[in-house]
Amino acid sequence: MPRDPRYHFRDVRREDFPLLRRWLAEPHVAKWWGDPDEELQGIEAAVTSAETRPLIVELNGVPVAYLQSYDPHLEPEHPYQDQPAGTLGIDISIGESDLTGKGHGSAIIRQFCADLFAAGASRIVIDPDPQNAQAIRAYGKAGFRFLETRHSIYGPAHFMVLDKI
C-alpha cells in the first residue's frame, strides 16, 4: 500500500445501510461494537443529528470503512465534555476483514484528522476498548497518545488524544 493514499469521506446515505449492517455483523467489527441492528439504528439516528457526523470512507470509489466524528459538547451529559472547547471525537471501523492490518486505519485517521484540524478542531479524541490492541497500535501510528483509562456508560476506554500542533 502506498504511504497515505487519498481517501474520500462522504456522508452516510440511506442506500449505505445494507452495507453498514453487513460490516457491523463482521466478526472483526462486532467484537468491538454492539448488536448490529442496534448499532445501525444509532447510525441512522446520527444521520440527522447535530452532534455526530456518520461517514463512509472510500478508496478509489469503493467503500472501505465507516467513520464518525462527534462533538462531545453538543451531546447532553457526554462523558468527554471535560475536554477543551474545540475537541471532536472520532470512531472508525474498517469494513472488510481482508483490509485490516494493512495500514488503512492509521492512514484514514491521519488524513481525516488533518481535515478536522484544518476546519478548526483543536483536539481529537478516540476511545478504543483497552483490549483492542490492533486499534490502539493504529491510533498510535496516526499520532494519538494515551491520556488515561476511562470508564463510562460505553464501558472501559483507552482514552487517547491528538492535539493540533
C-alpha positions in Angstrom: 0.0 0.0 0.0 1.4 3.4 -0.9 2.1 5.7 2.1 -1.1 7.6 3.0 -3.3 7.0 -0.1 -6.0 9.7 -0.5 -9.3 8.6 0.9 -12.7 10.2 0.1 -15.1 10.9 3.0 -18.8 11.2 2.3 -21.9 11.4 4.4 -23.7 8.1 5.0 -26.8 7.7 2.8 -29.8 5.5 3.2 -28.5 3.2 0.5 -25.4 2.5 2.6 -27.4 0.9 5.4 -27.3 -2.7 4.0 -23.5 -2.4 3.6 -23.2 -0.9 7.1 -25.4 -3.7 8.5 -23.1 -6.3 6.9 -19.9 -4.6 8.2 -21.4 -4.3 11.7 -22.0 -8.1 11.7 -18.4 -8.9 10.6 -16.6 -10.7 13.5 -13.7 -8.2 13.5 -16.2 -5.3 13.9 -18.9 -6.9 16.0 -16.3 -7.8 18.6 -15.9 -4.1 19.5 -19.3 -2.7 18.6 -22.7 -3.8 19.9 -25.6 -5.6 18.3 -25.5 -4.9 14.6 -29.2 -3.9 14.4 -28.9 -1.6 17.4 -25.7 0.0 16.1 -27.3 0.5 12.7 -30.2 2.3 14.4 -27.7 4.5 16.1 -26.0 5.4 12.8 -29.4 6.0 11.2 -30.3 8.4 14.1 -26.9 10.1 13.7 -27.6 10.9 10.1 -29.9 13.7 11.2 -28.2 14.6 14.5 -26.3 17.8 15.2 -23.6 16.2 17.4 -22.5 13.2 15.2 -21.5 13.0 11.5 -21.5 9.5 10.2 -19.3 9.0 7.1 -18.4 6.3 4.6 -14.7 6.2 3.7 -13.9 5.4 0.1 -10.7 4.3 -1.6 -10.7 4.5 -5.4 -14.5 4.9 -5.3 -15.0 1.8 -3.2 -16.4 2.0 0.3 -13.8 0.6 2.8 -14.7 1.9 6.2 -17.2 3.6 8.5 -16.1 6.7 10.3 -17.9 9.1 12.5 -16.9 12.3 14.2 -18.8 13.9 17.0 -18.7 17.0 19.3 -19.0 15.8 22.9 -20.1 19.3 23.9 -23.3 19.1 21.9 -24.5 15.8 23.4 -26.1 16.2 26.8 -24.0 14.5 29.6 -21.4 13.1 27.2 -18.5 11.7 29.2 -15.9 13.7 27.3 -17.3 17.2 28.0 -14.4 17.7 30.3 -12.2 18.1 27.2 -11.4 21.6 25.9 -13.7 23.5 23.6 -12.8 22.6 20.0 -12.5 18.9 20.8 -14.0 16.4 18.5 -14.2 12.6 18.9 -13.9 10.0 16.2 -14.7 6.3 15.8 -13.7 4.1 12.9 -14.1 0.6 11.7 -12.6 -0.9 8.6 -15.5 -2.8 6.9 -13.9 -5.7 5.1 -11.7 -8.0 7.2 -9.2 -8.5 4.3 -8.4 -4.8 4.5 -7.4 -4.8 8.2 -3.8 -4.9 9.3 -2.6 -3.2 6.1 -2.3 0.4 7.4 -5.6 1.7 6.2 -6.8 2.6 9.7 -3.9 4.8 10.6 -3.8 6.3 7.1 -7.5 7.2 7.1 -7.2 8.7 10.6 -4.2 10.8 9.7 -5.9 12.2 6.6 -9.3 12.8 8.4 -7.7 14.4 11.5 -5.7 16.8 9.2 -9.1 17.8 7.6 -10.6 18.3 11.1 -7.7 20.4 12.3 -7.9 22.5 9.1 -11.6 23.1 9.8 -10.9 24.4 13.3 -10.7 21.5 15.7 -8.0 21.8 18.4 -8.1 18.3 19.8 -9.3 14.9 18.6 -10.1 12.1 21.0 -10.6 8.4 20.4 -11.5 5.7 22.9 -10.8 2.2 21.9 -11.6 -0.7 24.2 -8.4 -1.3 26.3 -8.3 -4.9 24.9 -8.3 -3.7 21.3 -4.6 -3.8 20.8 -4.8 -3.6 17.0 -6.8 -0.3 17.1 -4.6 1.1 19.8 -1.5 0.5 17.6 -3.2 2.1 14.6 -4.2 5.2 16.6 -0.6 5.4 17.9 0.7 5.3 14.4 -1.7 8.1 13.5 -0.1 10.3 16.2 -2.6 9.7 19.1 -1.1 9.5 22.6 -2.6 7.7 25.6 -4.1 10.0 28.2 -5.8 7.8 30.7 -8.2 4.8 31.2 -11.7 5.9 31.5 -15.0 4.2 32.4 -18.3 5.5 31.1 -21.7 4.3 30.0 -19.9 2.9 27.0 -17.6 0.7 29.1 -13.9 0.9 29.6 -11.9 3.1 27.3 -8.2 3.5 26.5 -8.6 7.3 26.1 -6.3 8.8 23.5 -5.8 12.3 22.3 -4.3 14.1 19.3 -3.7 17.8 19.7 -3.3 20.3 16.9 0.3 21.4 16.6 
